[in-house]
Amino acid sequence: MSTRQGEKAEPMSDEMARTHVVPDEVAAKPAGLGRRFTALLTSTAFANLGDGVVQTGAPLIAALTLTRSPAQVSLLAAAAWLPWLVLGIPGGALVDRVDRRRAQTSALLGRTVLLTVAALLAVTHHLTMPLLIGLVLLYGVTAVIAELGEAAIVPDLVTRDRLAAANGRMLATQTVANSFFGAPVAGFLVTLGTGYVFGVPAAFGVAAAAVLMTAVPGRFKHSPSTDGTQRNALGEVRQGLSFLLRHPVMRPLLVAGSLFNMGSTAYTAVLVLWMVGDGSRMGLQPEHFTLLITLMAVGAVLGSIVAERLIHAVGEVRMLVVTFGTDALLLLVPLLAPHPVPVAAALLVMGATGNVGNVITQSIRQRMTPKNMLGRITGASRTVSYGLMPLGAIIGGAIGQAWGLPAALMFGTAGCLVAFAVVALTVRQRNVDANELPDEEISPAAGA
């Protein structure tokens, strides 16, 4: 299931009015996103293709060859997200202090070394459940730095008025590579052997790093402070946390996103046991499960394509409320109708609405955050919102172990419904418009 990071009466919002001040014939053709952004997309595709293979392949390996225990399988999901709880904030401070492209490249190369070791363990038949959990945990460490660097680079490459389009393309690329290709490839590689599940993503990591180093030239380092204060790392972390927790828009979005992520992870941590293998409710084979996950990616692509238009037509916050509510309610479908056809339809719609919601929350954060704080704000936000995901996974596994898989799936759905209520009751478009920063604070420098 997709994760989240976080009133419009007239046809054109204040944001649109500010950014559409050119003649109609020019406004009809938005500025392109540029070759460097295209190269970043290519690197993102390679990295997320590897992510998709590992994220889908590891639980399948566990469920099919190592254990049928909900508690143990849920630990894989917890291990994947735990690094965000521990390293999200310091990782964001690191990304703000160094060149963001180099930080991302180093993380991708480190991931390659880790996956190579994992492949060797698998080939020599030394892979155990504790080792698999440890490998997923370390992989998550590389994901923290790589993803923070990637998110912080985007405003350096595109102008303010194209942020929604750029974020939509980024999220579409991530989802297509991760689920549309990565998940089916994982199902195929599992049939070839466990070593391939780790060896192939190692090659994708090398490709992602190579594209970044050769095709995204430029300097991507910003001074953490412009007023001569907060020069030490701890002070910068405190500054970022204070900014985020005091913000009238990002704070409620953070609360809602965190609750949604905790609920959805409790749900997905045991979903593979509900759907795949002997004794599961749906009785699917691994390749069928990965095909269903692929439909979610198809929906995500569709959502990314129409996100910018939907935001302008429906209203940013109003559309965000719709996406939270739709995603939460559709989690009931595998429980109430455990058949491939309705589940496939639900996943398709959830992929679309989830990605539209992610485009909105990410664009809001980028428009409200000074560029020299974007790494810290993104890191702090993901520390809280992603940090609750290991807790959700553990709770989901414990509930599934004690009271059965349906109870765990219902717990996850309830958490997502609470997140929907938070967004619907606390986030208003007028507050979003009032708290945006001037263009010069977030747009790329001239000639960049």
TIMI-770443 format. One line per 2 residues: number of its first residue (from 1); for each residue x, y, z of C-alpha. Coordinates in steps of 0.25 Angstrom, whole numbers, plus 5000, padded with zeros to 4 digits. Example, Ala and Ser with C-alpha at 12.3 -4.5 7.8 and 13.67 -1.06 7.14 Angstrom:
1) 5049/4982/5031; 5055/4996/5029
END
This chain:
1) 5000/5000/5000; 5005/5014/4997
3) 5010/5023/5009; 5008/5037/5011
5) 5018/5048/5016; 5006/5057/5020
7) 4954/5100/5001; 4954/5106/4987
9) 4942/5113/4982; 4947/5119/4970
11) 4953/5112/4957; 4967/5118/4960
13) 4974/5118/4973; 4983/5129/4979
15) 4995/5120/4976; 4991/5119/4961
17) 4988/5133/4960; 5002/5137/4965
19) 5009/5127/4956; 5001/5129/4943
21) 5004/5144/4940; 5009/5142/4926
23) 5001/5143/4913; 4991/5131/4910
25) 4999/5126/4899; 5011/5125/4907
27) 5004/5119/4920; 4998/5109/4911
29) 5012/5103/4909; 5018/5101/4923
31) 5033/5102/4924; 5040/5088/4922
33) 5047/5081/4934; 5060/5080/4928
35) 5071/5070/4925; 5077/5069/4939
37) 5063/5066/4944; 5061/5055/4934
39) 5074/5049/4938; 5070/5049/4952
41) 5057/5042/4948; 5066/5031/4941
43) 5074/5029/4954; 5062/5029/4962
45) 5056/5018/4953; 5068/5009/4954
47) 5069/5011/4969; 5054/5008/4971
49) 5054/4996/4962; 5064/4990/4972
51) 5055/4995/4984; 5043/4988/4978
53) 5051/4975/4976; 5056/4975/4990
55) 5043/4980/4997; 5035/4969/4990
57) 5045/4958/4989; 5049/4958/5004
59) 5035/4956/5010; 5032/4945/4999
61) 5045/4938/5003; 5042/4938/5017
63) 5027/4934/5015; 5031/4923/5005
65) 5044/4917/5011; 5047/4922/5025
67) 5034/4924/5033; 5019/4925/5034
69) 5019/4933/5047; 5012/4947/5046
71) 5020/4952/5057; 5033/4948/5050
73) 5029/4953/5036; 5024/4966/5042
75) 5038/4969/5047; 5043/4970/5032
77) 5034/4982/5031; 5038/4988/5044
79) 5053/4986/5040; 5050/4993/5027
81) 5045/5006/5033; 5052/5006/5047
83) 5064/5014/5041; 5055/5026/5038
85) 5052/5026/5053; 5066/5026/5057
87) 5073/5033/5045; 5063/5042/5039
89) 5066/5055/5046; 5081/5053/5047
91) 5081/5049/5032; 5073/5061/5028
93) 5083/5070/5035; 5094/5062/5028
95) 5088/5065/5015; 5087/5080/5018
97) 5102/5080/5021; 5108/5073/5009
99) 5106/5072/4994; 5092/5065/4993
101) 5096/5058/4980; 5108/5052/4986
103) 5101/5048/4999; 5091/5040/4990
105) 5102/5034/4981; 5109/5029/4994
107) 5097/5023/4999; 5094/5016/4986
109) 5108/5010/4985; 5107/5005/5000
111) 5094/4998/4996; 5101/4991/4985
113) 5112/4985/4995; 5101/4981/5004
115) 5093/4974/4994; 5105/4967/4988
117) 5108/4961/5002; 5093/4957/5003
119) 5094/4950/4990; 5106/4942/4994
121) 5099/4938/5007; 5087/4933/4999
123) 5096/4925/4989; 5104/4918/5000
125) 5091/4914/5007; 5094/4922/5020
127) 5082/4932/5019; 5073/4931/5032
129) 5062/4939/5037; 5070/4947/5046
131) 5080/4950/5035; 5069/4954/5026
133) 5063/4964/5036; 5077/4970/5038
135) 5080/4971/5023; 5066/4978/5022
137) 5070/4987/5033; 5083/4992/5027
139) 5077/4993/5014; 5067/5003/5021
141) 5079/5011/5025; 5083/5014/5011
143) 5069/5017/5007; 5069/5029/5017
145) 5081/5036/5012; 5077/5033/4997
147) 5063/5037/4998; 5066/5050/5006
149) 5076/5054/4996; 5067/5051/4984
151) 5055/5059/4990; 5064/5071/4994
153) 5070/5072/4980; 5057/5074/4972
155) 5054/5089/4976; 5069/5091/4971
157) 5065/5086/4957; 5051/5092/4954
159) 5043/5105/4956; 5033/5107/4967
161) 5021/5106/4957; 5026/5092/4952
163) 5028/5086/4966; 5014/5078/4965
165) 5018/5073/4951; 5032/5069/4956
167) 5027/5062/4968; 5017/5055/4960
169) 5027/5050/4951; 5036/5046/4962
171) 5025/5038/4969; 5021/5032/4957
173) 5035/5027/4953; 5037/5022/4967
175) 5024/5014/4967; 5025/5009/4953
177) 5039/5004/4956; 5036/4999/4970
179) 5023/4992/4967; 5020/4991/4953
181) 5033/4985/4949; 5040/4982/4962
183) 5029/4974/4968; 5027/4964/4956
185) 5042/4963/4954; 5043/4959/4969
187) 5033/4948/4967; 5041/4943/4955
189) 5054/4944/4962; 5049/4936/4974
191) 5046/4925/4965; 5061/4925/4960
193) 5067/4926/4973; 5069/4934/4986
195) 5082/4939/4981; 5076/4946/4969
197) 5067/4954/4978; 5079/4961/4984
199) 5089/4961/4972; 5080/4967/4962
201) 5077/4980/4971; 5092/4981/4973
203) 5094/4984/4959; 5082/4994/4958
205) 5089/5001/4970; 5102/5003/4962
207) 5094/5008/4950; 5086/5018/4958
209) 5099/5024/4964; 5106/5024/4951
211) 5095/5033/4945; 5095/5042/4956
213) 5110/5044/4956; 5111/5046/4940
215) 5097/5053/4936; 5093/5062/4948
217) 5104/5072/4948; 5104/5084/4958
219) 5106/5088/4972; 5095/5083/4982
221) 5100/5089/4995; 5093/5100/5003
223) 5098/5107/5015; 5090/5102/5027
225) 5088/5116/5033; 5087/5129/5026
227) 5087/5138/5039; 5101/5133/5045
229) 5094/5125/5056; 5091/5110/5058
231) 5105/5106/5052; 5106/5093/5060
233) 5098/5080/5055; 5090/5079/5068
235) 5086/5093/5067; 5082/5091/5052
237) 5073/5079/5056; 5066/5087/5067
239) 5064/5098/5057; 5057/5088/5047
241) 5049/5081/5057; 5044/5094/5063
243) 5040/5099/5049; 5032/5087/5046
245) 5025/5085/5060; 5021/5100/5060
247) 5016/5100/5046; 5001/5102/5045
249) 5000/5094/5032; 5011/5084/5032
251) 5008/5080/5047; 4994/5074/5045
253) 4999/5068/5031; 5010/5061/5039
255) 5000/5056/5049; 4991/5050/5039
257) 5002/5044/5030; 5008/5038/5043
259) 4995/5031/5047; 4992/5027/5032
261) 5006/5021/5031; 5005/5013/5044
263) 4992/5007/5041; 4995/5004/5026
265) 5008/4997/5031; 5001/4989/5042
267) 4992/4985/5030; 5002/4981/5020
269) 5012/4974/5029; 5002/4962/5030
271) 4995/4964/5016; 5004/4954/5009
273) 5000/4943/5019; 4985/4947/5016
275) 4987/4946/5001; 4999/4936/4998
277) 5002/4922/5000; 4996/4909/5006
279) 4986/4913/5018; 4984/4927/5013
281) 4970/4933/5011; 4972/4936/4996
283) 4981/4925/4993; 4990/4932/4982
285) 5003/4928/4977; 5015/4938/4978
287) 5014/4942/4963; 4999/4945/4965
289) 5002/4954/4977; 5012/4962/4970
291) 5003/4964/4958; 4992/4970/4968
293) 5003/4979/4974; 5006/4983/4960
295) 4992/4988/4958; 4994/4998/4969
297) 5006/5003/4961; 4997/5005/4949
299) 4988/5013/4957; 4999/5021/4963
301) 5004/5025/4949; 4990/5029/4945
303) 4989/5038/4958; 5002/5044/4955
305) 4998/5048/4941; 4985/5055/4945
307) 4990/5060/4959; 4993/5074/4954
309) 4980/5076/4947; 4972/5070/4959
311) 4979/5079/4968; 4975/5091/4960
313) 4961/5087/4957; 4957/5081/4970
315) 4965/5089/4980; 4978/5085/4987
317) 4973/5082/5001; 4959/5077/4996
319) 4966/5067/4987; 4975/5063/4999
321) 4963/5059/5008; 4957/5051/4997
323) 4970/5043/4995; 4971/5040/5010
325) 4957/5035/5011; 4957/5027/4998
327) 4970/5020/5002; 4965/5017/5016
329) 4952/5011/5012; 4957/5002/5001
331) 4966/4995/5011; 4953/4988/5015
333) 4952/4981/5001; 4962/4969/5003
335) 4954/4966/5016; 4940/4967/5011
337) 4943/4962/4997; 4955/4953/4997
339) 4955/4950/4982; 4965/4955/4972
341) 4956/4963/4964; 4950/4973/4974
343) 4964/4973/4981; 4970/4977/4968
345) 4960/4988/4966; 4963/4994/4980
347) 4978/4993/4978; 4977/5001/4965
349) 4969/5012/4971; 4977/5013/4983
351) 4990/5014/4975; 4984/5026/4968
353) 4978/5033/4980; 4990/5030/4988
355) 5000/5036/4978; 4991/5049/4976
357) 4991/5051/4991; 5007/5049/4992
359) 5008/5059/4981; 5000/5069/4989
361) 5007/5067/5002; 5021/5068/4996
363) 5018/5080/4988; 5012/5087/5000
365) 5025/5084/5008; 5034/5089/4997
367) 5026/5102/4996; 5027/5105/5011
369) 5041/5101/5014; 5053/5110/5012
371) 5063/5103/5002; 5074/5102/5012
373) 5065/5095/5022; 5058/5085/5013
375) 5067/5073/5016; 5064/5075/5031
377) 5050/5077/5030; 5048/5065/5021
379) 5056/5057/5030; 5049/5061/5042
381) 5035/5059/5035; 5039/5045/5031
383) 5045/5042/5044; 5032/5044/5051
385) 5023/5038/5040; 5032/5027/5035
387) 5037/5025/5050; 5023/5020/5054
389) 5023/5009/5043; 5032/4999/5050
391) 5022/5001/5062; 5010/4998/5053
393) 5017/4986/5047; 5020/4980/5061
395) 5006/4983/5066; 5000/4977/5053
397) 5008/4965/5055; 5005/4963/5069
399) 4990/4965/5067; 4991/4955/5056
401) 4998/4945/5064; 4988/4946/5076
403) 4975/4949/5070; 4976/4945/5055
405) 4979/4952/5042; 4965/4959/5041
407) 4967/4966/5054; 4981/4971/5049
409) 4975/4976/5036; 4964/4983/5043
411) 4973/4990/5053; 4981/4996/5041
413) 4968/5001/5034; 4964/5008/5047
415) 4977/5015/5048; 4976/5020/5034
417) 4961/5025/5036; 4966/5033/5048
419) 4977/5039/5039; 4966/5043/5029
421) 4958/5050/5040; 4970/5058/5044
423) 4972/5064/5030; 4957/5066/5028
425) 4956/5074/5042; 4969/5082/5043
427) 4975/5085/5029; 4969/5097/5021
429) 4973/5103/5008; 4973/5117/5013
431) 4984/5113/5023; 4992/5107/5012
433) 4991/5119/5003; 4995/5128/5015
435) 5008/5121/5019; 5015/5119/5005
437) 5028/5125/5004; 5032/5136/4994
439) 5037/5130/4980; 5052/5134/4983
441) 5052/5125/4995; 5049/5112/4988
443) 5052/5114/4973; 5065/5109/4967
445) 5075/5120/4965; 5076/5126/4951
447) 5085/5118/4942; 5085/5106/4951
END
